């Protein structure tokens, strides 16, 4: 059995020109921060009450997470969270089958008036709206849902919220 129709996969001149034009224009800013996008097994999403969701659908959610990293810089700061408990519209929390990681960078921290002065180990309570971006089914990850946080409020629940 021969492969008679092999195709040269190198970029031709038009492809290279299109790529250079796109680079010169700069990257497009996404609608929402990349750090607020995560995926869950579909079973977890169903437990939260979002069965048969279609891309573009939204739902209210709550989550509890632990601060796993805090970066303070002269120009920007960031807080990384590991979410372990989740709730849908009904507000009933359950343990996620696997932790989810998100990242709040300087613009998100400013919007929510959350200071980067929290510490590793602090508990943060998130409340907001998620949008289903896509679903996938693969041998590697099984059935998963990619979710984007589109509205968010959070509060330091560690019992020792710091004052300015």
ABEGO torsion letter per residue (X at the ends): XBBABBBBABBBAAAAAAAAAAAAAEBBBBABBAAABBBBBAAAAAAAGBBGBBBGBBBBBBBBBBBABBBBBAABBBBBBBBABBBBAAGBBBBBABBBBBBBBAAAAAAAGBBAABBBGBBBBBBEBBBBABBBBBAAAEBBBBBBBABBBBBBAAGABBBX
